[in-house]
Amino acid sequence: MRSIRYSRSRGSRRSEINMTPLIDMVFILLIFFIVTTSFVRESGVDVERPSAESVETKEKANVLLGLTSDGQIFVEGRPLDIRSVRAYMERFLAEVPNGSVVIVADKESSTGNAVQVLDQCRMAGVKNISIAARKQ
């Protein structure tokens, strides 16, 4: 008789699933993916890129500097003065030490403006700089 009572009390026991470790793991994964995600900063301006035969696709560009035909410079949709490009790039390199920059210049923009932007990026310490073009 005693064994019957023991099995009844054991069968009425409710089991629960502890959700705390599962929620902790989900938050840890979320934080991991947020931290490791590379965010692309768009230039924020539409330009007509020049065409070239030797175009190579660049997988990762952290900052796109837009240069319009009238010499305006745009980063993330905001206009930027040529004197501010170097300071902006220095701040960018402080955040992303091995960051890359792509200059998206309009085909009607002057070469002098593109060279000035390129020079400011180099003086800020950017090592990986490219100029965007479209494939012919």
Phi, psi and omega in degrees: 000325181296321181293330178292316180297321181296318181290327177293317181292329179286325180288336181274357180289133181264134177260143181236150177259126180277116184271350184300312179296327179294315179295320177300316180295320179297317178294322178296317177296320178298314178297319179300314182290326178292318182291322184274353180286135177264123181263133179266130178262114183283157179284329175082015179220142178272124177232154176265106183286146176289158180262152179209153179276334185262035182289133174241139179281131179255122185289319188229119173230124184277325180227134174247121177260117179268134179234114184275174182292335179265013172090006178280145180247134180233139173224126179055036178081359180252138176290146183225135178281152181299329179287341181267350184297315182298314179296320179297317180292325177295318176296320179298316180292333175293325178281315183234092186301324181255034183290156179241152183235136174240125177267117180257094184258140175292147183292342178268356180285154182283149179295327180299318179294318180295321179292322177297316179296316178299318180295317178297320178295318180293321179293334177283344178108008179288125181266329186252093182238136178227160174245129184282142174212162177253152182287139180291000000 
